[in-house]
Amino acid sequence: MPSGPRSDALIAEIQQEFPRFRLVAKGGRRLQRAIDVALKVVTLGAQRDYLTRYHTVLGDTVYLPTKWADETDEERFVILRHERVHLRQRRRYGLLIFAAIYLLPILPLGLAWGRARIEWEAYAETLRAVAEVKGIGAARDPALHAYLVEQFASGAYGWMWPFPSVIRRWISEALAQIEGGAA
Ligand SMILES: [Zn+2]
């Protein structure tokens, strides 16, 4: 697959941290196609872009949607920064707990909260990476914020935290940290 200097450098960095890290296309994998069907069923079709638009971490592997082929170097860099957070979370929690929180689409509120916090940690990194490669103005783009809110409030991740005002507060806090230079 075509690549670029920024995303290639980040891939090398991730491979240093996770020696078994690899990128694999979702399309050819039977398990990935089975997950796609399951997600369509349990979300009543609200998550129908699993194979085409969403990246998924399992073990040390990041599974890539078909859209990956069209991403620019900068877009890939931003995506991989998000997915690196999931790799670190998987290491922190262990595969079973992480996979349970991440993959099971409809769970009691408490675990949906868990998934929302796992995803938020990664989407905060998305904002940080966007600010790095495209400037703070791009991280402040209302269209990006609307996209982020949708990830939490829609069926994309099983309506994991359908409270836009809460997500918008998290976004504001993350931007304040980024602008303040905090880690
Ligand atoms: Zn994520």
Boltz pocket constraint, residues with backbone or C-beta under 6 A from the ligand:
constraints:
  - pocket:
      binder: B
      contacts: [[A, 55], [A, 82], [A, 86], [A, 118], [A, 119], [A, 122], [A, 123]]
      max_distance: 6.0
